[in-house]
Amino acid sequence: MDTTGSGEYNTKVHGLITDHAYSILKTKEYNGKKFLVIRNSWGKGEWTGPWSDGSKEWTADWLPLLDILNHQPGDDGVFIMECES
């Protein structure tokens, strides 16, 4: 857990901080899956779970989705998550 300096604690789960605002920038369905492009309002710190930058899910079959979503990997606070319903 990380302290915020105010005596409160924030928990990180796969890089995401609890009680923190994130913005959904884009949604897209591709190859039968739904994806979200999300931005951390701080501009740094990203999801490190499935479909994160460099994760094992990015096989040759899925790499075209990066172009479709206009996503460039890097610690810029913008990341992709799968939306499961």
PDB file with SEQRES, HELIX, SHEET and CRYST1 records, atoms N, CA, C and O in Angstrom:
SEQRES   1 A   85  MET ASP THR THR GLY SER GLY GLU TYR ASN THR LYS VAL          
SEQRES   2 A   85  HIS GLY LEU ILE THR ASP HIS ALA TYR SER ILE LEU LYS          
SEQRES   3 A   85  THR LYS GLU TYR ASN GLY LYS LYS PHE LEU VAL ILE ARG          
SEQRES   4 A   85  ASN SER TRP GLY LYS GLY GLU TRP THR GLY PRO TRP SER          
SEQRES   5 A   85  ASP GLY SER LYS GLU TRP THR ALA ASP TRP LEU PRO LEU          
SEQRES   6 A   85  LEU ASP ILE LEU ASN HIS GLN PRO GLY ASP ASP GLY VAL          
SEQRES   7 A   85  PHE ILE MET GLU CYS GLU SER                                  
HELIX    1 AA1 PRO A   64  ILE A   68  1                                   5    
SHEET    1 AA1 2 LYS A  12  VAL A  13  0                                        
SHEET    2 AA1 2 LEU A  16  ILE A  17 -1                                        
SHEET    1 AA2 3 TYR A  22  TYR A  30  0                                        
SHEET    2 AA2 3 LYS A  33  ASN A  40 -1                                        
SHEET    3 AA2 3 VAL A  78  CYS A  83 -1                                        
CRYST1    1.000    1.000    1.000  90.00  90.00  90.00 P 1           1          
ATOM      1  N   MET A   1       0.837  -1.191   0.000  1.00  0.00           N  
ATOM      2  CA  MET A   1       0.000   0.000   0.000  1.00  0.00           C  
ATOM      3  C   MET A   1       0.873   1.243   0.000  1.00  0.00           C  
ATOM      4  O   MET A   1       1.977   1.227   0.544  1.00  0.00           O  
ATOM      5  N   ASP A   2       0.394   2.308  -0.599  1.00  0.00           N  
ATOM      6  CA  ASP A   2       1.113   3.571  -0.660  1.00  0.00           C  
ATOM      7  C   ASP A   2       0.401   4.602   0.185  1.00  0.00           C  
ATOM      8  O   ASP A   2      -0.826   4.698   0.146  1.00  0.00           O  
ATOM      9  N   THR A   3       1.131   5.352   0.924  1.00  0.00           N  
ATOM     10  CA  THR A   3       0.513   6.424   1.695  1.00  0.00           C  
ATOM     11  C   THR A   3       0.362   7.651   0.812  1.00  0.00           C  
ATOM     12  O   THR A   3       1.194   7.892  -0.063  1.00  0.00           O  
ATOM     13  N   THR A   4      -0.671   8.415   1.026  1.00  0.00           N  
ATOM     14  CA  THR A   4      -0.928   9.610   0.229  1.00  0.00           C  
ATOM     15  C   THR A   4      -0.355  10.851   0.882  1.00  0.00           C  
ATOM     16  O   THR A   4      -0.449  11.939   0.314  1.00  0.00           O  
ATOM     17  N   GLY A   5       0.234  10.717   2.058  1.00  0.00           N  
ATOM     18  CA  GLY A   5       0.743  11.871   2.787  1.00  0.00           C  
ATOM     19  C   GLY A   5      -0.287  12.442   3.739  1.00  0.00           C  
ATOM     20  O   GLY A   5       0.050  13.245   4.609  1.00  0.00           O  
ATOM     21  N   SER A   6      -1.531  12.041   3.586  1.00  0.00           N  
ATOM     22  CA  SER A   6      -2.588  12.538   4.455  1.00  0.00           C  
ATOM     23  C   SER A   6      -2.934  11.537   5.543  1.00  0.00           C  
ATOM     24  O   SER A   6      -3.893  11.727   6.290  1.00  0.00           O  
ATOM     25  N   GLY A   7      -2.154  10.480   5.627  1.00  0.00           N  
ATOM     26  CA  GLY A   7      -2.449   9.451   6.607  1.00  0.00           C  
ATOM     27  C   GLY A   7      -3.382   8.382   6.079  1.00  0.00           C  
ATOM     28  O   GLY A   7      -3.616   7.379   6.753  1.00  0.00           O  
ATOM     29  N   GLU A   8      -3.926   8.579   4.869  1.00  0.00           N  
ATOM     30  CA  GLU A   8      -4.810   7.591   4.259  1.00  0.00           C  
ATOM     31  C   GLU A   8      -3.978   6.689   3.362  1.00  0.00           C  
ATOM     32  O   GLU A   8      -2.890   7.062   2.924  1.00  0.00           O  
ATOM     33  N   TYR A   9      -4.497   5.511   3.098  1.00  0.00           N  
ATOM     34  CA  TYR A   9      -3.774   4.564   2.257  1.00  0.00           C  
ATOM     35  C   TYR A   9      -4.560   4.282   0.994  1.00  0.00           C  
ATOM     36  O   TYR A   9      -5.783   4.144   1.022  1.00  0.00           O  
ATOM     37  N   ASN A  10      -3.848   4.199  -0.107  1.00  0.00           N  
ATOM     38  CA  ASN A  10      -4.420   3.781  -1.378  1.00  0.00           C  
ATOM     39  C   ASN A  10      -3.834   2.430  -1.721  1.00  0.00           C  
ATOM     40  O   ASN A  10      -2.639   2.198  -1.535  1.00  0.00           O  
ATOM     41  N   THR A  11      -4.669   1.541  -2.218  1.00  0.00           N  
ATOM     42  CA  THR A  11      -4.225   0.226  -2.617  1.00  0.00           C  
ATOM     43  C   THR A  11      -4.045   0.205  -4.123  1.00  0.00           C  
ATOM     44  O   THR A  11      -4.867   0.752  -4.858  1.00  0.00           O  
ATOM     45  N   LYS A  12      -2.972  -0.425  -4.584  1.00  0.00           N  
ATOM     46  CA  LYS A  12      -2.749  -0.584  -6.018  1.00  0.00           C  
ATOM     47  C   LYS A  12      -3.060  -2.029  -6.399  1.00  0.00           C  
ATOM     48  O   LYS A  12      -2.599  -2.968  -5.751  1.00  0.00           O  
ATOM     49  N   VAL A  13      -3.839  -2.188  -7.446  1.00  0.00           N  
ATOM     50  CA  VAL A  13      -4.158  -3.495  -7.992  1.00  0.00           C  
ATOM     51  C   VAL A  13      -3.768  -3.460  -9.460  1.00  0.00           C  
ATOM     52  O   VAL A  13      -4.379  -2.749 -10.258  1.00  0.00           O  
ATOM     53  N   HIS A  14      -2.746  -4.233  -9.811  1.00  0.00           N  
ATOM     54  CA  HIS A  14      -2.223  -4.237 -11.191  1.00  0.00           C  
ATOM     55  C   HIS A  14      -1.955  -2.814 -11.674  1.00  0.00           C  
ATOM     56  O   HIS A  14      -2.236  -2.488 -12.828  1.00  0.00           O  
ATOM     57  N   GLY A  15      -1.419  -1.974 -10.811  1.00  0.00           N  
ATOM     58  CA  GLY A  15      -1.065  -0.613 -11.192  1.00  0.00           C  
ATOM     59  C   GLY A  15      -2.157   0.424 -11.011  1.00  0.00           C  
ATOM     60  O   GLY A  15      -1.879   1.622 -11.067  1.00  0.00           O  
ATOM     61  N   LEU A  16      -3.404  -0.011 -10.791  1.00  0.00           N  
ATOM     62  CA  LEU A  16      -4.500   0.935 -10.609  1.00  0.00           C  
ATOM     63  C   LEU A  16      -4.624   1.314  -9.140  1.00  0.00           C  
ATOM     64  O   LEU A  16      -4.402   0.488  -8.256  1.00  0.00           O  
ATOM     65  N   ILE A  17      -4.974   2.548  -8.892  1.00  0.00           N  
ATOM     66  CA  ILE A  17      -5.090   3.065  -7.538  1.00  0.00           C  
ATOM     67  C   ILE A  17      -6.567   3.143  -7.170  1.00  0.00           C  
ATOM     68  O   ILE A  17      -7.375   3.693  -7.919  1.00  0.00           O  
ATOM     69  N   THR A  18      -6.913   2.589  -6.011  1.00  0.00           N  
ATOM     70  CA  THR A  18      -8.301   2.668  -5.566  1.00  0.00           C  
ATOM     71  C   THR A  18      -8.659   4.112  -5.237  1.00  0.00           C  
ATOM     72  O   THR A  18      -7.789   4.913  -4.896  1.00  0.00           O  
ATOM     73  N   ASP A  19      -9.927   4.431  -5.341  1.00  0.00           N  
ATOM     74  CA  ASP A  19     -10.437   5.774  -5.050  1.00  0.00           C  
ATOM     75  C   ASP A  19      -9.762   6.854  -5.891  1.00  0.00           C  
ATOM     76  O   ASP A  19      -9.522   7.962  -5.410  1.00  0.00           O  
ATOM     77  N   HIS A  20      -9.461   6.534  -7.137  1.00  0.00           N  
ATOM     78  CA  HIS A  20      -8.827   7.466  -8.063  1.00  0.00           C  
ATOM     79  C   HIS A  20      -9.654   7.521  -9.341  1.00  0.00           C  
ATOM     80  O   HIS A  20     -10.211   6.508  -9.763  1.00  0.00           O  
ATOM     81  N   ALA A  21      -9.739   8.685  -9.953  1.00  0.00           N  
ATOM     82  CA  ALA A  21     -10.545   8.849 -11.163  1.00  0.00           C  
ATOM     83  C   ALA A  21      -9.747   8.479 -12.417  1.00  0.00           C  
ATOM     84  O   ALA A  21      -8.583   8.850 -12.565  1.00  0.00           O  
ATOM     85  N   TYR A  22     -10.394   7.748 -13.303  1.00  0.00           N  
ATOM     86  CA  TYR A  22      -9.855   7.396 -14.610  1.00  0.00           C  
ATOM     87  C   TYR A  22     -10.907   7.780 -15.643  1.00  0.00           C  
ATOM     88  O   TYR A  22     -12.103   7.727 -15.359  1.00  0.00           O  
ATOM     89  N   SER A  23     -10.475   8.160 -16.826  1.00  0.00           N  
ATOM     90  CA  SER A  23     -11.391   8.539 -17.902  1.00  0.00           C  
ATOM     91  C   SER A  23     -11.373   7.487 -19.006  1.00  0.00           C  
ATOM     92  O   SER A  23     -10.312   6.993 -19.388  1.00  0.00           O  
ATOM     93  N   ILE A  24     -12.548   7.151 -19.511  1.00  0.00           N  
ATOM     94  CA  ILE A  24     -12.654   6.271 -20.675  1.00  0.00           C  
ATOM     95  C   ILE A  24     -12.591   7.157 -21.908  1.00  0.00           C  
ATOM     96  O   ILE A  24     -13.446   8.019 -22.112  1.00  0.00           O  
ATOM     97  N   LEU A  25     -11.573   6.936 -22.726  1.00  0.00           N  
ATOM     98  CA  LEU A  25     -11.369   7.745 -23.924  1.00  0.00           C  
ATOM     99  C   LEU A  25     -12.032   7.155 -25.155  1.00  0.00           C  
ATOM    100  O   LEU A  25     -12.472   7.882 -26.045  1.00  0.00           O  
ATOM    101  N   LYS A  26     -12.100   5.814 -25.200  1.00  0.00           N  
ATOM    102  CA  LYS A  26     -12.555   5.149 -26.419  1.00  0.00           C  
ATOM    103  C   LYS A  26     -13.011   3.738 -26.074  1.00  0.00           C  
ATOM    104  O   LYS A  26     -12.516   3.126 -25.127  1.00  0.00           O  
ATOM    105  N   THR A  27     -13.952   3.235 -26.849  1.00  0.00           N  
ATOM    106  CA  THR A  27     -14.352   1.834 -26.753  1.00  0.00           C  
ATOM    107  C   THR A  27     -14.306   1.234 -28.150  1.00  0.00           C  
ATOM    108  O   THR A  27     -14.510   1.931 -29.144  1.00  0.00           O  
ATOM    109  N   LYS A  28     -14.037  -0.057 -28.216  1.00  0.00           N  
ATOM    110  CA  LYS A  28     -13.961  -0.717 -29.524  1.00  0.00           C  
ATOM    111  C   LYS A  28     -14.192  -2.204 -29.353  1.00  0.00           C  
ATOM    112  O   LYS A  28     -13.672  -2.820 -28.423  1.00  0.00           O  
ATOM    113  N   GLU A  29     -14.977  -2.778 -30.255  1.00  0.00           N  
ATOM    114  CA  GLU A  29     -15.124  -4.229 -30.317  1.00  0.00           C  
ATOM    115  C   GLU A  29     -14.249  -4.724 -31.459  1.00  0.00           C  
ATOM    116  O   GLU A  29     -14.284  -4.184 -32.564  1.00  0.00           O  
ATOM    117  N   TYR A  30     -13.462  -5.762 -31.175  1.00  0.00           N  
ATOM    118  CA  TYR A  30     -12.525  -6.288 -32.165  1.00  0.00           C  
ATOM    119  C   TYR A  30     -12.381  -7.781 -31.928  1.00  0.00           C  
ATOM    120  O   TYR A  30     -12.136  -8.215 -30.802  1.00  0.00           O  
ATOM    121  N   ASN A  31     -12.532  -8.567 -32.985  1.00  0.00           N  
ATOM    122  CA  ASN A  31     -12.413 -10.035 -32.899  1.00  0.00           C  
ATOM    123  C   ASN A  31     -13.257 -10.628 -31.764  1.00  0.00           C  
ATOM    124  O   ASN A  31     -12.823 -11.550 -31.073  1.00  0.00           O  
ATOM    125  N   GLY A  32     -14.457 -10.092 -31.582  1.00  0.00           N  
ATOM    126  CA  GLY A  32     -15.380 -10.634 -30.590  1.00  0.00           C  
ATOM    127  C   GLY A  32     -15.114 -10.207 -29.147  1.00  0.00           C  
ATOM    128  O   GLY A  32     -15.783 -10.695 -28.236  1.00  0.00           O  
ATOM    129  N   LYS A  33     -14.164  -9.319 -28.921  1.00  0.00           N  
ATOM    130  CA  LYS A  33     -13.880  -8.810 -27.576  1.00  0.00           C  
ATOM    131  C   LYS A  33     -14.124  -7.310 -27.544  1.00  0.00           C  
ATOM    132  O   LYS A  33     -13.990  -6.626 -28.559  1.00  0.00           O  
ATOM    133  N   LYS A  34     -14.484  -6.805 -26.369  1.00  0.00           N  
ATOM    134  CA  LYS A  34     -14.695  -5.370 -26.184  1.00  0.00           C  
ATOM    135  C   LYS A  34     -13.524  -4.787 -25.395  1.00  0.00           C  
ATOM    136  O   LYS A  34     -13.069  -5.368 -24.410  1.00  0.00           O  
ATOM    137  N   PHE A  35     -13.049  -3.631 -25.849  1.00  0.00           N  
ATOM    138  CA  PHE A  35     -11.894  -2.997 -25.233  1.00  0.00           C  
ATOM    139  C   PHE A  35     -12.200  -1.554 -24.859  1.00  0.00           C  
ATOM    140  O   PHE A  35     -13.019  -0.888 -25.492  1.00  0.00           O  
ATOM    141  N   LEU A  36     -11.523  -1.091 -23.818  1.00  0.00           N  
ATOM    142  CA  LEU A  36     -11.595   0.293 -23.374  1.00  0.00           C  
ATOM    143  C   LEU A  36     -10.198   0.894 -23.451  1.00  0.00           C  
ATOM    144  O   LEU A  36      -9.216   0.241 -23.096  1.00  0.00           O  
ATOM    145  N   VAL A  37     -10.110   2.126 -23.909  1.00  0.00           N  
ATOM    146  CA  VAL A  37      -8.875   2.897 -23.798  1.00  0.00           C  
ATOM    147  C   VAL A  37      -9.119   3.863 -22.646  1.00  0.00           C  
ATOM    148  O   VAL A  37     -10.062   4.655 -22.675  1.00  0.00           O  
ATOM    149  N   ILE A  38      -8.266   3.790 -21.640  1.00  0.00           N  
ATOM    150  CA  ILE A  38      -8.474   4.524 -20.392  1.00  0.00           C  
ATOM    151  C   ILE A  38      -7.275   5.421 -20.121  1.00  0.00           C  
ATOM    152  O   ILE A  38      -6.143   5.088 -20.469  1.00  0.00           O  
ATOM    153  N   ARG A  39      -7.540   6.571 -19.491  1.00  0.00           N  
ATOM    154  CA  ARG A  39      -6.462   7.508 -19.165  1.00  0.00           C  
ATOM    155  C   ARG A  39      -6.461   7.795 -17.669  1.00  0.00           C  
ATOM    156  O   ARG A  39      -7.500   8.070 -17.070  1.00  0.00           O  
ATOM    157  N   ASN A  40      -5.284   7.724 -17.088  1.00  0.00           N  
ATOM    158  CA  ASN A  40      -5.064   8.132 -15.712  1.00  0.00           C  
ATOM    159  C   ASN A  40      -4.951   9.650 -15.720  1.00  0.00           C  
ATOM    160  O   ASN A  40      -4.138  10.198 -16.464  1.00  0.00           O  
ATOM    161  N   SER A  41      -5.736  10.329 -14.921  1.00  0.00           N  
ATOM    162  CA  SER A  41      -5.735  11.797 -14.924  1.00  0.00           C  
ATOM    163  C   SER A  41      -4.389  12.386 -14.524  1.00  0.00           C  
ATOM    164  O   SER A  41      -4.118  13.547 -14.830  1.00  0.00           O  
ATOM    165  N   TRP A  42      -3.544  11.620 -13.852  1.00  0.00           N  
ATOM    166  CA  TRP A  42      -2.214  12.108 -13.478  1.00  0.00           C  
ATOM    167  C   TRP A  42      -1.236  12.065 -14.641  1.00  0.00           C  
ATOM    168  O   TRP A  42      -0.161  12.661 -14.564  1.00  0.00           O  
ATOM    169  N   GLY A  43      -1.592  11.365 -15.724  1.00  0.00           N  
ATOM    170  CA  GLY A  43      -0.724  11.292 -16.892  1.00  0.00           C  
ATOM    171  C   GLY A  43       0.426  10.316 -16.759  1.00  0.00           C  
ATOM    172  O   GLY A  43       1.307  10.285 -17.619  1.00  0.00           O  
ATOM    173  N   LYS A  44       0.441   9.534 -15.725  1.00  0.00           N  
ATOM    174  CA  LYS A  44       1.449   8.485 -15.559  1.00  0.00           C  
ATOM    175  C   LYS A  44       0.850   7.416 -14.656  1.00  0.00           C  
ATOM    176  O   LYS A  44      -0.125   7.657 -13.943  1.00  0.00           O  
ATOM    177  N   GLY A  45       1.446   6.242 -14.700  1.00  0.00           N  
ATOM    178  CA  GLY A  45       0.903   5.116 -13.949  1.00  0.00           C  
ATOM    179  C   GLY A  45      -0.181   4.427 -14.749  1.00  0.00           C  
ATOM    180  O   GLY A  45      -1.170   5.046 -15.142  1.00  0.00           O  
ATOM    181  N   GLU A  46       0.013   3.142 -14.986  1.00  0.00           N  
ATOM    182  CA  GLU A  46      -0.910   2.420 -15.856  1.00  0.00           C  
ATOM    183  C   GLU A  46      -1.233   1.035 -15.325  1.00  0.00           C  
ATOM    184  O   GLU A  46      -0.540   0.493 -14.464  1.00  0.00           O  
ATOM    185  N   TRP A  47      -2.295   0.489 -15.862  1.00  0.00           N  
ATOM    186  CA  TRP A  47      -2.716  -0.891 -15.656  1.00  0.00           C  
ATOM    187  C   TRP A  47      -1.577  -1.811 -16.057  1.00  0.00           C  
ATOM    188  O   TRP A  47      -0.938  -1.595 -17.087  1.00  0.00           O  
ATOM    189  N   THR A  48      -1.315  -2.839 -15.250  1.00  0.00           N  
ATOM    190  CA  THR A  48      -0.253  -3.793 -15.560  1.00  0.00           C  
ATOM    191  C   THR A  48      -0.786  -5.209 -15.745  1.00  0.00           C  
ATOM    192  O   THR A  48      -0.008  -6.160 -15.819  1.00  0.00           O  
ATOM    193  N   GLY A  49      -2.102  -5.356 -15.821  1.00  0.00           N  
ATOM    194  CA  GLY A  49      -2.716  -6.670 -16.003  1.00  0.00           C  
ATOM    195  C   GLY A  49      -2.881  -7.019 -17.474  1.00  0.00           C  
ATOM    196  O   GLY A  49      -2.168  -6.489 -18.326  1.00  0.00           O  
ATOM    197  N   PRO A  50      -3.832  -7.919 -17.775  1.00  0.00           N  
ATOM    198  CA  PRO A  50      -4.066  -8.338 -19.157  1.00  0.00           C  
ATOM    199  C   PRO A  50      -4.336  -7.153 -20.084  1.00  0.00           C  
ATOM    200  O   PRO A  50      -5.072  -6.232 -19.732  1.00  0.00           O  
ATOM    201  N   TRP A  51      -3.737  -7.189 -21.258  1.00  0.00           N  
ATOM    202  CA  TRP A  51      -3.837  -6.182 -22.314  1.00  0.00           C  
ATOM    203  C   TRP A  51      -3.071  -4.909 -21.996  1.00  0.00           C  
ATOM    204  O   TRP A  51      -3.195  -3.924 -22.724  1.00  0.00           O  
ATOM    205  N   SER A  52      -2.285  -4.903 -20.931  1.00  0.00           N  
ATOM    206  CA  SER A  52      -1.431  -3.743 -20.657  1.00  0.00           C  
ATOM    207  C   SER A  52      -0.283  -3.723 -21.665  1.00  0.00           C  
ATOM    208  O   SER A  52      -0.055  -4.697 -22.382  1.00  0.00           O  
ATOM    209  N   ASP A  53       0.424  -2.617 -21.708  1.00  0.00           N  
ATOM    210  CA  ASP A  53       1.548  -2.483 -22.640  1.00  0.00           C  
ATOM    211  C   ASP A  53       2.537  -3.626 -22.437  1.00  0.00           C  
ATOM    212  O   ASP A  53       3.036  -3.837 -21.332  1.00  0.00           O  
ATOM    213  N   GLY A  54       2.816  -4.363 -23.515  1.00  0.00           N  
ATOM    214  CA  GLY A  54       3.790  -5.448 -23.475  1.00  0.00           C  
ATOM    215  C   GLY A  54       3.302  -6.742 -22.858  1.00  0.00           C  
ATOM    216  O   GLY A  54       4.096  -7.664 -22.671  1.00  0.00           O  
ATOM    217  N   SER A  55       2.014  -6.842 -22.534  1.00  0.00           N  
ATOM    218  CA  SER A  55       1.509  -8.077 -21.915  1.00  0.00           C  
ATOM    219  C   SER A  55       1.451  -9.221 -22.926  1.00  0.00           C  
ATOM    220  O   SER A  55       1.494  -8.999 -24.136  1.00  0.00           O  
ATOM    221  N   LYS A  56       1.354 -10.436 -22.416  1.00  0.00           N  
ATOM    222  CA  LYS A  56       1.372 -11.634 -23.261  1.00  0.00           C  
ATOM    223  C   LYS A  56       0.174 -11.722 -24.210  1.00  0.00           C  
ATOM    224  O   LYS A  56       0.218 -12.472 -25.185  1.00  0.00           O  
ATOM    225  N   GLU A  57      -0.884 -10.975 -23.943  1.00  0.00           N  
ATOM    226  CA  GLU A  57      -2.074 -11.012 -24.803  1.00  0.00           C  
ATOM    227  C   GLU A  57      -1.815 -10.419 -26.184  1.00  0.00           C  
ATOM    228  O   GLU A  57      -2.525 -10.746 -27.135  1.00  0.00           O  
ATOM    229  N   TRP A  58      -0.821  -9.564 -26.308  1.00  0.00           N  
ATOM    230  CA  TRP A  58      -0.542  -8.890 -27.584  1.00  0.00           C  
ATOM    231  C   TRP A  58       0.229  -9.798 -28.536  1.00  0.00           C  
ATOM    232  O   TRP A  58       1.417  -9.603 -28.794  1.00  0.00           O  
ATOM    233  N   THR A  59      -0.490 -10.797 -29.052  1.00  0.00           N  
ATOM    234  CA  THR A  59       0.072 -11.697 -30.060  1.00  0.00           C  
ATOM    235  C   THR A  59      -0.112 -11.063 -31.439  1.00  0.00           C  
ATOM    236  O   THR A  59      -0.754 -10.020 -31.567  1.00  0.00           O  
ATOM    237  N   ALA A  60       0.445 -11.683 -32.453  1.00  0.00           N  
ATOM    238  CA  ALA A  60       0.356 -11.151 -33.821  1.00  0.00           C  
ATOM    239  C   ALA A  60      -1.097 -10.930 -34.255  1.00  0.00           C  
ATOM    240  O   ALA A  60      -1.375  -9.993 -35.003  1.00  0.00           O  
ATOM    241  N   ASP A  61      -2.020 -11.773 -33.801  1.00  0.00           N  
ATOM    242  CA  ASP A  61      -3.432 -11.627 -34.169  1.00  0.00           C  
ATOM    243  C   ASP A  61      -4.062 -10.359 -33.593  1.00  0.00           C  
ATOM    244  O   ASP A  61      -5.027  -9.832 -34.146  1.00  0.00           O  
ATOM    245  N   TRP A  62      -3.518  -9.883 -32.497  1.00  0.00           N  
ATOM    246  CA  TRP A  62      -4.124  -8.749 -31.793  1.00  0.00           C  
ATOM    247  C   TRP A  62      -3.394  -7.424 -32.019  1.00  0.00           C  
ATOM    248  O   TRP A  62      -3.953  -6.365 -31.733  1.00  0.00           O  
ATOM    249  N   LEU A  63      -2.171  -7.457 -32.521  1.00  0.00           N  
ATOM    250  CA  LEU A  63      -1.407  -6.220 -32.710  1.00  0.00           C  
ATOM    251  C   LEU A  63      -2.099  -5.184 -33.599  1.00  0.00           C  
ATOM    252  O   LEU A  63      -1.923  -3.990 -33.355  1.00  0.00           O  
ATOM    253  N   PRO A  64      -2.883  -5.574 -34.623  1.00  0.00           N  
ATOM    254  CA  PRO A  64      -3.584  -4.560 -35.421  1.00  0.00           C  
ATOM    255  C   PRO A  64      -4.522  -3.678 -34.581  1.00  0.00           C  
ATOM    256  O   PRO A  64      -4.810  -2.544 -34.966  1.00  0.00           O  
ATOM    257  N   LEU A  65      -4.986  -4.179 -33.471  1.00  0.00           N  
ATOM    258  CA  LEU A  65      -5.864  -3.389 -32.610  1.00  0.00           C  
ATOM    259  C   LEU A  65      -5.162  -2.135 -32.086  1.00  0.00           C  
ATOM    260  O   LEU A  65      -5.805  -1.105 -31.883  1.00  0.00           O  
ATOM    261  N   LEU A  66      -3.861  -2.215 -31.870  1.00  0.00           N  
ATOM    262  CA  LEU A  66      -3.126  -1.031 -31.399  1.00  0.00           C  
ATOM    263  C   LEU A  66      -3.251   0.116 -32.399  1.00  0.00           C  
ATOM    264  O   LEU A  66      -3.436   1.267 -32.005  1.00  0.00           O  
ATOM    265  N   ASP A  67      -3.152  -0.196 -33.690  1.00  0.00           N  
ATOM    266  CA  ASP A  67      -3.314   0.833 -34.722  1.00  0.00           C  
ATOM    267  C   ASP A  67      -4.753   1.334 -34.772  1.00  0.00           C  
ATOM    268  O   ASP A  67      -4.990   2.536 -34.893  1.00  0.00           O  
ATOM    269  N   ILE A  68      -5.703   0.425 -34.681  1.00  0.00           N  
ATOM    270  CA  ILE A  68      -7.119   0.807 -34.711  1.00  0.00           C  
ATOM    271  C   ILE A  68      -7.445   1.756 -33.559  1.00  0.00           C  
ATOM    272  O   ILE A  68      -8.197   2.715 -33.730  1.00  0.00           O  
ATOM    273  N   LEU A  69      -6.873   1.483 -32.385  1.00  0.00           N  
ATOM    274  CA  LEU A  69      -7.117   2.329 -31.214  1.00  0.00           C  
ATOM    275  C   LEU A  69      -6.179   3.532 -31.159  1.00  0.00           C  
ATOM    276  O   LEU A  69      -6.289   4.379 -30.273  1.00  0.00           O  
ATOM    277  N   ASN A  70      -5.247   3.595 -32.124  1.00  0.00           N  
ATOM    278  CA  ASN A  70      -4.253   4.663 -32.154  1.00  0.00           C  
ATOM    279  C   ASN A  70      -3.492   4.729 -30.819  1.00  0.00           C  
ATOM    280  O   ASN A  70      -3.303   5.804 -30.249  1.00  0.00           O  
ATOM    281  N   HIS A  71      -3.068   3.570 -30.344  1.00  0.00           N  
ATOM    282  CA  HIS A  71      -2.385   3.471 -29.053  1.00  0.00           C  
ATOM    283  C   HIS A  71      -0.893   3.211 -29.235  1.00  0.00           C  
ATOM    284  O   HIS A  71      -0.493   2.308 -29.971  1.00  0.00           O  
ATOM    285  N   GLN A  72      -0.094   3.996 -28.570  1.00  0.00           N  
ATOM    286  CA  GLN A  72       1.358   3.824 -28.551  1.00  0.00           C  
ATOM    287  C   GLN A  72       1.763   3.383 -27.146  1.00  0.00           C  
ATOM    288  O   GLN A  72       1.513   4.116 -26.189  1.00  0.00           O  
ATOM    289  N   PRO A  73       2.377   2.217 -26.991  1.00  0.00           N  
ATOM    290  CA  PRO A  73       2.825   1.782 -25.666  1.00  0.00           C  
ATOM    291  C   PRO A  73       3.817   2.776 -25.059  1.00  0.00           C  
ATOM    292  O   PRO A  73       4.628   3.372 -25.768  1.00  0.00           O  
ATOM    293  N   GLY A  74       3.741   2.942 -23.759  1.00  0.00           N  
ATOM    294  CA  GLY A  74       4.636   3.830 -23.028  1.00  0.00           C  
ATOM    295  C   GLY A  74       3.957   4.305 -21.760  1.00  0.00           C  
ATOM    296  O   GLY A  74       2.730   4.260 -21.668  1.00  0.00           O  
ATOM    297  N   ASP A  75       4.716   4.755 -20.788  1.00  0.00           N  
ATOM    298  CA  ASP A  75       4.147   5.202 -19.521  1.00  0.00           C  
ATOM    299  C   ASP A  75       3.637   6.632 -19.657  1.00  0.00           C  
ATOM    300  O   ASP A  75       4.225   7.577 -19.132  1.00  0.00           O  
ATOM    301  N   ASP A  76       2.517   6.763 -20.383  1.00  0.00           N  
ATOM    302  CA  ASP A  76       1.905   8.068 -20.612  1.00  0.00           C  
ATOM    303  C   ASP A  76       0.553   8.197 -19.924  1.00  0.00           C  
ATOM    304  O   ASP A  76      -0.149   9.191 -20.110  1.00  0.00           O  
ATOM    305  N   GLY A  77       0.184   7.185 -19.121  1.00  0.00           N  
ATOM    306  CA  GLY A  77      -1.071   7.219 -18.400  1.00  0.00           C  
ATOM    307  C   GLY A  77      -2.258   6.713 -19.201  1.00  0.00           C  
ATOM    308  O   GLY A  77      -3.377   6.688 -18.688  1.00  0.00           O  
ATOM    309  N   VAL A  78      -2.043   6.307 -20.449  1.00  0.00           N  
ATOM    310  CA  VAL A  78      -3.127   5.778 -21.300  1.00  0.00           C  
ATOM    311  C   VAL A  78      -2.891   4.292 -21.479  1.00  0.00           C  
ATOM    312  O   VAL A  78      -1.788   3.864 -21.817  1.00  0.00           O  
ATOM    313  N   PHE A  79      -3.941   3.504 -21.249  1.00  0.00           N  
ATOM    314  CA  PHE A  79      -3.802   2.059 -21.316  1.00  0.00           C  
ATOM    315  C   PHE A  79      -5.082   1.403 -21.818  1.00  0.00           C  
ATOM    316  O   PHE A  79      -6.130   2.043 -21.899  1.00  0.00           O  
ATOM    317  N   ILE A  80      -4.983   0.118 -22.154  1.00  0.00           N  
ATOM    318  CA  ILE A  80      -6.100  -0.642 -22.704  1.00  0.00           C  
ATOM    319  C   ILE A  80      -6.493  -1.739 -21.713  1.00  0.00           C  
ATOM    320  O   ILE A  80      -5.649  -2.398 -21.106  1.00  0.00           O  
ATOM    321  N   MET A  81      -7.803  -1.904 -21.578  1.00  0.00           N  
ATOM    322  CA  MET A  81      -8.339  -3.003 -20.764  1.00  0.00           C  
ATOM    323  C   MET A  81      -9.455  -3.673 -21.564  1.00  0.00           C  
ATOM    324  O   MET A  81     -10.139  -3.034 -22.364  1.00  0.00           O  
ATOM    325  N   GLU A  82      -9.618  -4.955 -21.334  1.00  0.00           N  
ATOM    326  CA  GLU A  82     -10.750  -5.662 -21.918  1.00  0.00           C  
ATOM    327  C   GLU A  82     -11.971  -5.422 -21.042  1.00  0.00           C  
ATOM    328  O   GLU A  82     -11.878  -5.435 -19.815  1.00  0.00           O  
ATOM    329  N   CYS A  83     -13.102  -5.205 -21.674  1.00  0.00           N  
ATOM    330  CA  CYS A  83     -14.357  -5.013 -20.964  1.00  0.00           C  
ATOM    331  C   CYS A  83     -15.153  -6.301 -21.081  1.00  0.00           C  
ATOM    332  O   CYS A  83     -15.639  -6.639 -22.160  1.00  0.00           O  
ATOM    333  N   GLU A  84     -15.285  -7.009 -19.994  1.00  0.00           N  
ATOM    334  CA  GLU A  84     -16.038  -8.261 -19.998  1.00  0.00           C  
ATOM    335  C   GLU A  84     -17.433  -8.011 -19.450  1.00  0.00           C  
ATOM    336  O   GLU A  84     -17.610  -7.373 -18.412  1.00  0.00           O  
ATOM    337  N   SER A  85     -18.416  -8.528 -20.171  1.00  0.00           N  
ATOM    338  CA  SER A  85     -19.807  -8.329 -19.692  1.00  0.00           C  
ATOM    339  C   SER A  85     -20.442  -9.636 -19.304  1.00  0.00           C  
ATOM    340  O   SER A  85     -21.598  -9.661 -18.883  1.00  0.00           O  
TER     341      SER A  85                                                      
END                                                                             
